[in-house]
């Protein structure tokens, strides 16, 4: 039974929505603590040992993956549910490999949160949002690093290598190197083809 939950979400507005959803979904919930960053989440997890920790992969002080790993160092059996807007298949796949209890997209309807929480109660249960499952299946053999995915996002918006280098504060040669790897992994020849490939994948997930 889930009676004590810790949720790590850095956006106050989203904290309010998540809190309301959890209170509505779990009648027996006795304690719900909110953390705005990874450091606070680790401190609260260490002090309170909640039944479940909800983690956003985009945090201000550390990556969500780092937080998950550090939580598991506290005690290996901790149940962690990822609730995120991340659509990088490599990062989502890493979260799954680490051993989370589920991955849910923030854009998913409330009933999916209820379903995810029901599965999270089970010792070996793992919930995958249907949109996440399709994304991982579609990009089963494609692994983008976090930096590659960051540059991919800039390429599909039509930015030049120099513009990307200026925005990300890195060398032009670095952008060129990552761009070549990205195009090769996606099996396309240009930024326009990459944008079409990415958009096609997005439309198939919705």
Secondary structure, DSSP 8 states (H G I E B T S, - for coil): ---EEEEE-S-HHHHHHHHHHHHHH-TT--EEEEESSHHHHHHHHHHH--SEEEE-SB-SSSBHHHHHHHHHHH-TT-EEEEEE----HHHHHHHHHHT-SEEEETTS-HHHHHHHHHHHTSTT--EE-HHHHHHHHHTTT----HHHHHHHHHHTTT--HHHHHHHHT--HHHHHHHHHHHHHHHT-SSHHHHHHHHHHHHHHT-
